[in-house]
Amino acid sequence: MRASLLAMFVAATSIAGAPVIAAPSARPAASDDGGSWFAWGGRTRIEFNPDALRRFGLSVERVDGALERVPGVPGQRYDASEFTALAASDLQFNHRGAVPTGIGGGALRHAGGPVLRHRGGTLDLRGFALRASADTRLGLDLVDAQGRTWFTADHAHYGFEGDARDVFAMRHMNLRLAPRLAALLGARAGAAVGGLDLRASTSAALAPAPDGGVCDAPWPSPGNPAGISMIYGATTWTGWSDSVYVKRDSGDCTPTSTGCRIVVNADSTLRNSGATAVAWYEKFNRDQPGAEGVPQPPYGNDQHPYLIWNLYRIDAAGRIRQIGASGVKHAFYTVNFACIDPACAPGHVIFPQCEDTYSNYNNDGSTYLGPRSEIVPHTAVWGRCGSIYDADCDGVNDGSGAQDLFQYRMVVAESELLPPKSTGARYYLEYWYVVRDDDAIYDSMAYREVAFSKTDLGTQPPSAAWDVDLVGDVPAGADFHLGPVLDHWVSAVTPLAGEANVELATPLGRARVAVRARPAGSGHWRYEFAIANFDYAHAAVDPAHPSEPNLKLDANHGFVRFSVPITVGTTVSDLRFDDADPDGGNDWSASTSATAVTWAAPSGSNSLDWGTLFHFEFVSTAPPADMDLGLVGTATASEDELPYVVPIHFGDAIFIDGFD
């Protein structure tokens, strides 16, 4: 239901029940080189995350005057309502060229609204309005009929709909508790509780700016690759600094529980740091009226980047383990803000030096999520045919996606966040974009240190909630680091004594192997190996659907075997394996011969696939020495396993039985 509502909401034509209203003569049209224009009428959609409402003791008691309503169900779907915006009220937007640069005065008032119940009474938002948030360029406040701010909205995807430029939308915004409501609930200000979209008539008479031709940037080509970089999204532009969130739990968290599950995600912001334009088309070109299913340049498909995120724990002993992995988020639109060229308008191409942002609400959208196995990561090609969105390979969106609010999200078992595992441990969230023709993958990755805490909600029956905080975020953004978390565990540039961090680059993608060798006492050494598969995949393509845009993948897997050479006479003990899930039944088996320690995946399952890190460990009587590690890529139905060698050089300074 939500997918059909959203498709209706972003359609470029008039919405039934909310016609486009002619601009009154009192509202002047904007010039193309800068100034202001107005937005009025249309409709606004409010979506509450029912799991977040429950966390703060809130519920939707009633909704008056909604054009359409979908009640929320915890763990299943958001609570969605759409309301008419009054044509007699408006918001002022400032602009430079075709791009909005901020929200000025005015307020967009609405007929109807929700009434929320909290532990101390009710919050009546009937007759609510949207107005500019203070100290931000493109943030909004949601105020009641008396002008009191209860919620704020940020990280908008904004832009005109269609070449006529008579409709302007701000979509996929985070909806947060404003300080007033947070104080009333005893919660933290800025806690995310849902999302907000608006679509309004405008007086902006700006020259059309077709996708792909505004900024005169070339498409990627050999010698001139794409260059997407993760950046820290600050408050001024987005309305709220990028952060990390616990979106929901499995409903069985108590002060003493150990088996609850939580969903974690993040806001994300990026910059096109390269010299080329980069395709950013919605899958099936769904939100481009007149272009649905039409192949787009430069690849003749609906090319777009993909976002993933992971969670890692480095325990008190220094071991690294991945404890969470999202599905893949299909990108679909770029706002092109902070561009050098003011002609670079929002749309489906991101231009050089322009930036884009995605809210955590956006990154939680069921209609944009899917499994990683559908993506060939090294080429950033999507196996659309046979995917969850096109099961019958007819090139038409089936309207599928995640079937609830847990599928394809990053689900973390609370046992990974509790003692004894959490004692002395540190946690890191990593996220990155997979972009076609972007060879410099490590600057499209970033990580932030986070800390988790569990709060007794003081309810009967007993319940508890998890929160997550950034660590070291003073000043804002100080905790944001480019590159993978693996490089924090062992530096790829300046490794310490007894360490190495080496890239394996193959025609099918890249991985990195990081090694730590430490004295274990009594003439023994402890060896740890962390293998991060960034974008390596041995994909099998269906011969009946071999090419884009209707490519079909029969299989798509990574590595299945890892071996460490040892010298004859070496004694090995304390073998250990850590994968990225809590299922001990699919662990890799370990074996030791006179010349090697080898781990192998169970037949047909738990390969080390892209976007995943596995950890291996043993204790040996042999001191650190240069070695050639072995990695084996999975076989396909028509191709054999692929063996690779990873040379490890520890350098001159190595540990010798407790001394370095």
Secondary structure, DSSP 8 states (H G I E B T S, - for coil): -HHHHHHHHT-SS-BTTB------TTS----TTSEEEEEEEEEEEEEE-HHHHHHTT-EEEEEESEEEEE--BTTTB-EEEEEEB-TT-EEEEEEETTEEEEEEEEEEEBS-EEEEEETTEEEE-TT-EEEE-TT-SS-EEEE-TT--EEEEEES-EEEE-STT--EEEEEEEEEEE-HHHHHHHT--TT-EEEEEEEEEEE--------TTSSS-----BTTB---EEEE---HHHHSS---EEEEEE-S---TT-SS-EEEEEE-EEEEE-SSS-EE---GGGTTSTT-TT--BTTTTB----EEEEEEEEE-TT--EEEEEE--EEE---B--BS-SSTT--SBSEE-TT-EEEE-TTGGG-GGGEE-GGGEETTTTEE--TTSTT-TT-SSS--S---SSSSTTSEEEEGGGGSTTTTTT-EEEEEEEEE-TT---GGGGEEEEEEEEEEEE---SS--EEEEEEESS-SSTTTT-EES-THHHHS-SSS--TTEEEEEEEETTEEEEEEEEEEEEETTEEEEEEEEEESS--EEEE-TTS-STTS--EEEEE-EEEEEEE--TT--EEEEEEE-SSS-GGG--EEEE-SSEEEEE--TTS--B-TTEEEEEEEEESS----EEEEEEE---SSS--EEEEEEE---S---BTTB-
